[in-house]
């Protein structure tokens, strides 16, 4: 699809976006380097990565690119190209020059990340080495521009359920990303967040807000300018509960109650944390008890 000038400018300037895929009842969201070329969005990942498995299982996907004051959300279908698959090779050929232009654009745009990847080559796990990488192509059918308010500085907050080193790196991150499903559509918005005594409070800062009972996620991440191995983040997945008081978020960000968007508690059922190419998933202790009770 053709994008307007503002959306194309945002996609052209940014190198990292948030990929949203469906993982059972909840969305899985994590950052990805990308390039928008030939009317499609191109990424690479490991053949063994969870996102590859999910994209093959359910190709519906969304991609959020934060441009500062404005952001772009693309929604469409995902296609996986595996270099060792004859079927993928045939699909790439039948698609004309789009695949090859897409990969050339990705390489040129993300040259710093490629260089950083080569710097860490001897420490990269085997499943992430070049011969185990595949190409993800998101072909958008819908594009949306959203306004993003400026985020104030915030006090540190301990992200529950993640290793200490990752939690330390994420403690001062002010801008999270809330994601939830509205029917078949994935919605993702920048969000204020607070973690207090293991409870996660999320206030989506855009024009939409999750309803009580909606399955969703909060992503908090810190990326490096050129070394993928130094990127850290966490995706907390679960269910949004009823409206929460705004006091905790107002205190963390040093703003008035009237400046805090509607807030909800995220009842976390699974936490996925990453540091570079190392990914850890866990079920919080409280969620284990919840599953037993619901079972």
N, C-alpha and C positions, 0 to 999 in steps of 0.2 A: 504494500500500500504506500501511497505518497503521503509524506508528512508536511505540515506547514513549516515555515521558515524558523519559527521559535523552537519548535520541537526538534528540528534538525540541528539547530545550533547547540541546544543542550546535549544532545546525543554526541555531537561532534567534539565537544569540549571535555566531557567526562570520560573516565577510563574504567570506573568501577560502578556497577549497578547491583540491584538486589533481585535475584532470580526466585520466583515463587512457583513451587510445584506442589501437587497434592500427595500427601502421605497418609492414606487412610482418611480419617475424619478431619485431620488438621493439616494446614499448609506447612510446608518446610521452606524456609527462606534462608538463603545465604548469599554472600557477595560473589561477584564474578566479573573478571575483566572481559570487555566486549568490544565489538566494532559493529557499527550499523552501515552495511554496504549492500548495494543492489536490492534494496527494499526488504532486507532481512537483518536480523541481529545474530552475530556469530560469536561463539565462545568455544573454549576447549576445556576438557576435564578428563579424569581418569576413566578408563573402561570399567573399573570396579567401583566407582563412586556411587553413593546413594542416589545422587541426582540423575545419573545415567539410567539406573534401574527404574526410578520413578517416571522419567520422561518416556521410557519405552512402555511402561504400564499404562500411563495416562498422559497423553501428549498436551493436554490443556495447561497452559503456563501463562505467567505474567512477568513483566520485568519493570522495575522501578529505577529511575535515574534521577538523582537529586542534583538540581542545578543551582541550589542556593535559594533564591527568592521564588523560583518556579521549579516544578518537577514534571517529568513525563512518565506515564504508565502505559506500557504496551501490553496488549493481551492478544493471544493467538495460540497457535499449535507448534509444538516442538518436534523437530526431526533429528535423529541421531545418525551421524555418519561415522562408521568404523572403518579405518583404512585397511584392515585385514579382511573385511567382509566384501565378497564379490558383489553382493546385492547393493551395498553402499556405493561401491565404485561405479556400478551401472547407473544408479540414481544420480550420482554426481555428474556423470557424463551426459545423461539425458536432460539434466537441468540447465545445460548450456554453460556459459562462462560464470554464472552466479557463484557457484561453490568456490572456484579458483580466485575470483575477484574478492569474495568474502574473506578467504584465508589470507590473501595478500594484504587486504585492508587491516585485518586483525594484527598481522605481524608488524606492519609499519606503525600502526597507532600504539601498540603495546610493546614497542621495542625496549623501553626501560624494564618492563616486567620480564621480557624474554632474557635480557642481560642478567637480571637478578636471579632468574631461574638457573641460568648457566653457572652463576657464582656458587650456588648451593647444590650443584648437580651431584656431588659425591655424597651429600647427606640426605638426598631426597629418597623416600621409600620407593622400592622397585615398581609398585603399582602406579606411581605418578611419573615414571620416566617416559621419554618421548615415544617409545614403541608401545606404550600402554595407554596412550591418549586417544580420545575420540573428539569429534567436532559436534557441537550442539548448535542447531539453527532454529531460531524462533521466527516464524513467519507471522507477523502481526495482522490481525483483522480489525483491531480497534486501537486507537491512541487517545490518551486523555492528558490534558495539561491541568495541573493543580497548583494553587498558591501555597507557598511555604513561608510561615512566619519565622522571624529571626529567633534563635534559641539563646536564652541567657546562660551565663556560666552557672554551674551547680556544685553543690557539695558532693563529696564522694558517697557512693552507695555500693554496698557489697552485693554482687550478683550471686544468688544462691545456687548451689548445685554444680559449680564449676571449680576446676583446680585453682589453688591459691594464686599461682602466677598469672593465670588468665584473669581471675577476678581482680587482681591488683591493676592490671592494664586497663580493665574496663570500668573501674570504679569512678573515674572522672569523666566518662563519656556522657555528654548531655543529650545528644539526639539519638533516640531509638527509633525503631520502625515497627509499627503495629500492623498486623495483617490478619484478615479474617475473610470468610467466605460468605457472599450474599447470593444464595442460589448456586449457580454455576460460575459466578464471577468472583475472582480474587480481588479484594480491595486492600491497598497498602497505603499507609499514611505515616509521615514523620510523627513521632510521639514523645511527650514528656514521660518520664518514668521514675519510679522510686522503689527501692527494695528495703523493707523494714521488718525485722524478725521473720524473715523467710517469706513474707507476703509481697507480691508484686502488684503495684498500682500503675495503671497505664492510662494516659490521657492523649488520645489521638488529636493532633493539632491541626488537622485539615477540616474539610467541610463535612466529613462523614465520621460516624462513630459506631462501634460494634454494639449490637443488641445484646441484652442479657441472654446467656445460653449459647451464644455464637462460638463455634470452634475457631481458634485463632492462634496467633503467635506474637512474640515480641523478639526482635533482633537487636542486639547491641554489638557493635563491632568497631574495631580500630584497624585501619589498613595502613600499610607502609607504601611510600611513594614508588618503590621499585623492587622490593624484595618480598615475594609471596610468602617465604618462610617466616616472615616476621608479622604477618597479619594474624590478628586474634579476634575472636568473637564468640557469641553464644546465641542460640535460637531456643527460646523457651516456648514450648507448645502446650496447649491445653484448652481451657474454656473460659470465656469472659463471664464473670458473675454480675451481680447487681451493682448499682451505682455506689461508688466509694466516696468518702469525704475527700475534699481537695486539699486539706490542710497539709498533709505530708509532702505533696508535690510543691505546694506554694512555699513551704519552708525550705525544701531542698534547692529550689531555683531562686529563692529570694524575691518572689513576686507576690502580688496581691491575690486573694482568693478569686476575685472577679476576672483575673487574667488567666485562670486555669480552665482549660476545656473540661467537658464532662469526663469523669474518670471512672474506670472499672477495675476490679481486681481480676488478675489473670490466675486462675487455678491451674498451676503447672502440673502437667502429667508426664512430660519428657523434656530433658535438657540435652541439647547437642552443642558441644563446645569445640572450638578448634584453635590450634596454634600452628600456623603454616599448613603443612600437609597432614598433620596428626589430628584426628578427629575422635572425640570421645562422646558417647551417648549414655545417658543414665536416666533412671526413673527416680524422682525424689521420694524420700521416705514417706511423706504424707500421701503421695499419689498411690503408693503401694497399698496403703490402708484404705484409700478411697476405692480402689479397684476391688478389693476384697468385699467391702461393704456393698458395692453396687452389684457384685456378682451373686 
